Amino acid sequence: MSADLESDLRDVLTDRAGDVRPTPDPWQRTSAGIRAARRRRAAVAGGVLAAAVFAGAALVLPGDSEPPPRPTVASEFLGRTAGPDMATWPVRGSLSGDQAFLRALDAHVQRSVVDMFARVVYAGDVGASRIVVAVTPSGDPDFPDGSVAILAAPRGAAAASLETTGQFPVEPGQEAVAVAAPPRGGSTSYVVLAPSKRGFADMSARPTYDDSGVPLRTWRPLPMVNGVTAGELPASEAVGVRVRVTAAAGYDGPLAGAYVDVPEGVPPSAAAAASRPAPGGTAATPEQVADILRLFAGTHGVRAEDADVTVQWSGSVTDTRRAVLVLFRLSDGAAFQSLRVGEEGPDSSGSQWDVFVGRPLPRSATAAYPAMWLDPEPESRRAPLFVIAPGATAVSVVDGAGRSLYDATVRDGQASGAVDRPDGGWLVREWTLRTQAAEGSETSWPTHGAYDDDPLDLHPFL
Amino acid sequence: LPFHADKAADEEFRAFVVARWPSLLRTAYLLTGDHGHAEDLVQNALVRTHRHWRRIERTDAPEVFVRKVMVNLNSSRWRRSRLREDLTDLPPDRPGHRRDDVADYDRRDELWQSVLTLPPRMRATLVLRYFEDLPEAEVARVMGCSVGSVKTQTSRGLERLRSRLGLAAEPATTAGTTQGSQA
């Protein structure tokens, strides 16, 4: 090695770089990463709304038409065309006048993993947390209407200490945001933003459920000053909250990013559920069941040990995809269902996503309650369709006009195929799933009913 | 595998990935010091690049964008994990090498191990300067900082390496890379 350090450094770096093993198929690896990232973002973004993302149920995919208007207050805010870009909002919040902090924050957001084109629209201390809300512009294929990112840290933290805790898609017509920081000291800090002082908002705490699984809510108004309201909730009550903001276009949905910490480990109910035989051919492990249970408990604000757990089905739905369908029942009789799907890639990489998390079912639901989901590609006229129907021998899907879209024989409780994109996009809320039992009886599982677009009301969507 | 409605953009992105992956992987390896982490880093950077591809490709500098993302992601990963892998094990002597060769190999390895101990952005500055041979202005563009900051990071990085290797400090400035000499 010579005395010239810079020359030696060049040589050493070149030598080491030359030792790098080539990657067998870079494009395969990149495209797998893109798909996994999409699923992860959708699952994280929606929480329980992930069901709608993957089932194409309530959301309008790019290029699709608007969903039919619903006879509810909520529908007044959904389905409208997008209003002015949130990226034009001024910075609001208790730190909006701190220019030094905002400069450091801009640099941090640009450098951080959120998005290089993100723009800060809120910065402030709320309760025990410092919260920053940043929006990304529209045009991203994964977030066609833009996204909202949350950065959080303890109250008073430096800009560089803020961690990205969530990124959520902006829905068509959405012109307000409601976000929450991770729980801190047993409390969850939240921020609701509307475009101007014209906005007003109300909030409902976690719902109760009627016998058919429909959430019941009680509302209270939130004070809005300059289009902003912020506050704290007990962490366990922040999940399941629904916020309605009326503004030019508004928002109606959960506090994005709200969750509660659920202890690690395998609760006895999860271990017991995994030990019982379930249809599908591949037993779920206690750890898998526990993980699904924890996610349900965390997104619904219930204690994991309070849920009775039943694995309804566990097995392969394709050569590379596995699914686990789980039924939860709380002590008051309320029933919920979660579906997790995992995919293994050819290079042993893998990804998993939650098609839905704790959708409420009728209290009468049993382990035979079926599930159906689509994997729609916006560019495609056909979409893979999957049905899990424990105990059924045949299934069919009909649209709102009674036309048959899909018929299949059920094997080992599962059927899969493909369906054409219906007129108007991938809207399945008017579809009906019919299952046939071995003795010939047929059961219809309607996909629409007395619901009001509640974030936790996924009952209509099979 | 249509990701964008614009199939031409998809094809251009795919061609970019296939053509630039090996080069990006080499840089990523020098940033991370680990082959697995390097592949993950390139993959993650390209996934993020894909999201903005139609905007980025118009800039005529998509590779700058990817390298920028790689540097930032690697810094974030380092901050998050604070993991310091054990990088002190020396490889076994190679049979048949003369004593001088072995000594030279050891010194080069020591230099490489020292590079890996540098903070990620300082290491990235040296990799971009001395492996990619990018001008300081281009390094600044990738790093998202000023040219002065690049000079400072370079100077301090070299000083740290000299210190770790037990070399004498550079007595005078060299080609604009030794402004500010505090480690």
Chai-1 contact restraints between the chains, C-beta under 6 A:
chainA,res_idxA,chainB,res_idxB,connection_type,confidence,min_distance_angstrom,max_distance_angstrom,comment,restraint_id
A,M1,B,D104,contact,1.0,0.0,6.0,A-B,restraint_1
A,M1,B,R107,contact,1.0,0.0,6.0,A-B,restraint_2
A,M1,B,R108,contact,1.0,0.0,6.0,A-B,restraint_3
A,L9,B,Y130,contact,1.0,0.0,6.0,A-B,restraint_4
A,R10,B,Y130,contact,1.0,0.0,6.0,A-B,restraint_5
A,V12,B,R108,contact,1.0,0.0,6.0,A-B,restraint_6
A,V12,B,L111,contact,1.0,0.0,6.0,A-B,restraint_7
A,V12,B,W112,contact,1.0,0.0,6.0,A-B,restraint_8
A,L13,B,L30,contact,1.0,0.0,6.0,A-B,restraint_9
A,L13,B,Y130,contact,1.0,0.0,6.0,A-B,restraint_10
A,L13,B,F131,contact,1.0,0.0,6.0,A-B,restraint_11
A,R16,B,W112,contact,1.0,0.0,6.0,A-B,restraint_12
A,A17,B,R26,contact,1.0,0.0,6.0,A-B,restraint_13
A,A17,B,L30,contact,1.0,0.0,6.0,A-B,restraint_14
A,V20,B,L25,contact,1.0,0.0,6.0,A-B,restraint_15
A,V20,B,R26,contact,1.0,0.0,6.0,A-B,restraint_16
A,V20,B,Y29,contact,1.0,0.0,6.0,A-B,restraint_17
A,T23,B,E39,contact,1.0,0.0,6.0,A-B,restraint_18
A,P26,B,V17,contact,1.0,0.0,6.0,A-B,restraint_19
A,P26,B,V18,contact,1.0,0.0,6.0,A-B,restraint_20
A,P26,B,W21,contact,1.0,0.0,6.0,A-B,restraint_21
A,W27,B,R14,contact,1.0,0.0,6.0,A-B,restraint_22
A,W27,B,V17,contact,1.0,0.0,6.0,A-B,restraint_23
A,W27,B,V18,contact,1.0,0.0,6.0,A-B,restraint_24
A,R29,B,Q43,contact,1.0,0.0,6.0,A-B,restraint_25
A,T30,B,V17,contact,1.0,0.0,6.0,A-B,restraint_26
A,T30,B,L46,contact,1.0,0.0,6.0,A-B,restraint_27
A,S31,B,L1,contact,1.0,0.0,6.0,A-B,restraint_28
A,G33,B,Q43,contact,1.0,0.0,6.0,A-B,restraint_29
A,G33,B,V47,contact,1.0,0.0,6.0,A-B,restraint_30
A,I34,B,V47,contact,1.0,0.0,6.0,A-B,restraint_31
A,I34,B,H50,contact,1.0,0.0,6.0,A-B,restraint_32
A,A37,B,V47,contact,1.0,0.0,6.0,A-B,restraint_33
A,R111,B,N72,contact,1.0,0.0,6.0,A-B,restraint_34
A,V113,B,S76,contact,1.0,0.0,6.0,A-B,restraint_35
A,D140,B,R51,contact,1.0,0.0,6.0,A-B,restraint_36
A,P141,B,H4,contact,1.0,0.0,6.0,A-B,restraint_37
A,D142,B,R51,contact,1.0,0.0,6.0,A-B,restraint_38
A,E379,B,P2,contact,1.0,0.0,6.0,A-B,restraint_39
